[in-house]
Amino acid sequence: MIQPVSSSHPPSAAPVNPELRKAAIAFEAVMLRQLIGEMRKGALADDIYGSSANSTYRELADARTADALAQRGAIGIAAMIERQLQGEAK
């Protein structure tokens, strides 16, 4: 069975700085929102009904999806940032 990306990294032995983790996850969420938003622009045509409600709903759904993916460490940006900055934050 293929393991998710988030479980392929062994946990670090260094103590976790909660502020650093929170900032790293928030950064990953922002990156994912941008990525998802750009992918959606390329995939969907303009709304045929001209409603801004659909656009707003899609943006909210994209934000929730990005936040959930970042919390799970789906692409690993937060983990890389934590590892990189762990020594500097001490």
C-alpha positions in Angstrom: 0.0 0.0 0.0 1.2 3.5 -0.8 1.8 5.6 2.3 0.7 9.3 2.3 3.5 11.9 1.9 2.9 13.1 5.5 3.7 9.7 7.0 6.8 9.1 5.0 8.9 11.5 7.1 10.0 10.1 10.5 9.2 12.4 13.4 12.1 14.7 14.4 13.9 14.1 17.7 14.1 17.8 18.3 11.4 19.4 20.5 8.7 21.1 18.5 8.3 24.9 18.8 4.5 25.4 18.7 4.8 29.0 17.2 7.1 27.8 14.5 4.8 24.9 13.7 1.7 27.1 13.5 3.5 29.6 11.2 4.8 26.8 9.0 1.3 25.3 8.6 -0.2 28.7 7.9 2.4 29.3 5.2 1.7 26.0 3.6 -2.0 26.8 3.7 -1.4 30.1 1.9 0.7 28.4 -0.7 -2.0 25.8 -1.2 -4.7 28.4 -1.6 -2.7 30.1 -4.3 -2.0 26.8 -6.0 -5.6 25.7 -5.9 -6.9 29.1 -7.0 -4.5 29.1 -10.0 -5.5 25.5 -11.0 -9.2 26.5 -10.8 -8.6 29.5 -13.0 -7.2 27.2 -15.7 -9.9 24.6 -15.3 -13.2 26.5 -15.2 -14.7 28.9 -17.6 -16.7 31.9 -16.4 -19.9 31.3 -14.7 -22.7 31.1 -17.3 -25.2 32.6 -14.9 -23.1 35.6 -14.0 -23.5 34.9 -10.2 -20.8 36.0 -7.9 -22.2 33.5 -5.3 -20.6 30.6 -7.1 -17.2 32.3 -7.2 -17.4 33.1 -3.4 -18.4 29.6 -2.6 -15.5 28.2 -4.6 -13.1 30.5 -2.9 -14.4 29.4 0.5 -14.2 25.8 -0.4 -10.7 26.2 -1.8 -9.6 27.9 1.4 -11.1 25.1 3.6 -9.4 22.5 1.4 -6.1 24.2 1.6 -6.3 24.6 5.3 -7.2 20.9 5.7 -4.3 19.8 3.4 -1.9 22.0 5.3 -3.0 20.6 8.7 -2.3 17.1 7.4 1.0 18.1 5.9 -0.1 16.9 2.5 2.7 18.3 0.5 5.3 18.8 3.2 6.1 22.5 2.9 5.4 23.1 6.6 7.7 20.2 7.7 10.5 21.5 5.5 10.1 25.0 6.9 10.2 23.6 10.4 13.3 21.6 9.8 15.0 24.5 8.1 14.2 27.0 10.9 14.3 24.7 13.9 18.0 25.6 14.7 17.4 29.4 14.1 14.3 29.5 16.5 16.2 28.2 19.5 
